[in-house]
């Protein structure tokens, strides 16, 4: 069996502008600044890296963990109240569901943030959901994608991963999956097991089945 495993931030949901706004807000609260260059340095997580970066920017004036906790709260509110799905996200997911293809959500965001984002999708839409809180090590480690495949009972080598960050791509590739990269704020070049597309809107289920025929093994079953 196979499955399609989707990253969340920047892949299915238009959360990167919300992250930038949240990071700016949290840094302004402590009298510091934040811009798109800072966001790119932290893109794709994990939160520990963002925490260390913010600590360094502010001279370690806050207890370690302060920025992660504050960002978690601010982002939860933004995801609940301001979040939009990226173009074609729901259509592609629905195509997969209707074709009996397993789908999962795999994110380096916290469970709190993931649950907030899930309110924008139909209830119990994903066969598996994996957040940063569900693994011992998050992306770029392969554990998140390996865990999602295990929950679904599928072979990770026959799974296709959608990712928008280099951190997420590294996670999917090291897990053994085929990866489709949708570059956002970073450059991404095709390589072995990595296909790069312009946007989620440029692909549909028919195209995916042309690229990865084994995804159709359960269609009609």
N, C-alpha and C positions, 0 to 999 in steps of 0.2 A: 504493500500500500504506500501511497505517497500523499503529500499535503503541500499547501502553500502557507508559508509562515511570514507574517507581516510585522515589520517594525511599526511603531506608533507615531512618535513625534517626527514631523516633516515628511512622513511617508503616507500615512492615512489621514492625519489631522494637521491642520494649518496652525501648529502650536509654536513654531519658531518665533513669529512676531510677539506672541504672548510671553515666551521665555525672555526675549530681549527686554520687554517692558517690565517683567517681574524682576529681572536682574538689575535693571536700572533703578527700580524703586527700592530694592533692598540695599543697594550700594548708596543711594542718595540718603537713605535713613541714617547711615553712619558717616555721612559727610564725604563720600567718595563718588567717583564717576564710573561709567561703564558705556562702551560703545560696541559696534558690530565686530570690530577686531577682537575684542575681549570675548564676545559670544563665539566667534569662530574657534578661538583657542580652546573652548570648553565644549564644542559641539559633539554630541553623541555620548556624553558622559564619560566615566561614571561621576556621580555626585561628589565623590571624594576628591576628584581632580578639580572640580569647580570650587569646592570648599577650600582646598589648598591655595588655589589661584586667588580667590577673594581674600583669604587671610593675608597672603603676601601683598596684595594691592593695598590693604588697609593697615599694614604694619602689625598684624597679629594682635589687634586690640580687643578682639572678641574671643570667647572660649571656643575651642575647636568643636564644630558641629552647629554653631549658631547659624551660619549662612545656609547650610543645608536644611535645617529645620524651618527657618524663615521662608526660604524659597518654596519649600514643600507647601506651606500654608498659602502663600500668595498665589502660587500656580493652581492649587486646588480651586480657589475662588474664580480665577480667570478661566479655567477649563469648564467649570460649571456654568459660567455666565457669558463668556465671550467666544467660545470655541466654534470654529467652522471646519467641516470636513473638506479635504482637498478634492478638486474636480475628479470625477470618475471613481472615487474611492468606494462609495456605497454600491454603485453599479457593478463594479468588478467583483466585489465581495459577494453580492447577490447572485451574479452569474455562477460563481464557484459553488455557492450553497445549493443553487437550483440544479447544478450538474452533479451533486453528491460528492464534491471534492472537499476534503477536510481543510479547514482554515484555522489558524491560530494567531494570536496577538502576542508579540514578544517585545518587551520594552525594558530599557534601562531606567525608566522612571519608577518612582515609588508606587506601591500598591494604592496608596491614597490618590495619587494623580491618575493612575490607570483607571480606577473605579469612577473617577469624575468624568474622564473621557468616554468611558463605556456608556454613559447615559445618553450619548448621541447616536448609539447604535441600537438596533432591536435587541430585546432581552435574550440572553443566552445565545447570542449570534455566533460566537466563536467556540470551537470545540475545545480549545485550551487557551488559557491566558497565563502569561508568565511575566512578572514584574521583577524589579530589582530585589524586592523583599522575599521572593520565592527561591532565590538561588544563593549559594555561598559566595560566588564570584560572578559579577555581571560582565557585560560586554566591555572589552573585546574578547574576553574568554568565551569559549564555545558552549559553556554550561547552559545558558538560557535557551539556545536553540536545541541542544540535545535534550533538555528537559521537556520542551514542548513536543518534540517528536516522540519521546517516551510516553507522555500523557496520551497522545493520539494513537499510539501503537503503530507508528509508521517508521520506515527506514529513512534516516536523515539523508542518506545518499540519493534518495529519490524525492527529496523535498526541494522546493524552490523558495528562496528567501527574498523578500523585497526590503531594501535598505536605502537610506539617503546619506549616511555618514560613513566615513572611513572606519570608524570604530565598529559600527554595526556590520559593515562588509567583512571586516577581519573576523568577527565572531561567527558569521555564517559560513565563511570559507573554511575556517579552522574546524568547524563542526562537521564539515564534509558535504555541505549542501551546495546546490547550484544557486548562485546569487544574481539578482537583477538590481543593479545600482541606479538610483535616481539622484544624481548629484545635487546637493543643496548647500550653497555657500562654500563648497569645496570642489576641487577638480578630481575627476575619477576617470581612469583609463581602463578599457576592457583588458581582461587577462584570462588565464585558464580558470574556467568555471565562473567567470564574472562577465555578465552582459550589462552594458550601460545603455539606458534609454533617457530621453529628454524629460518625460513626465509620466505620471500614472495615467494621464488622459490619452497617452499614445499607445496603450495596450488594451486588448480585450481578451476574453477567454479563448477565442479562436486562435489568436496569435500565440498565446501561451501553449496551446496544444500543438501548434506547428513546431514550436521550439522544443517542447518537452512532452512528447506524445504519451509517456507513461502516466501523466496527470489524468488522462482520460480513462484509466483502467476501471473506474467505478461508475462511469456515466451510464445511466440506464439500469443500474443494479439496485 
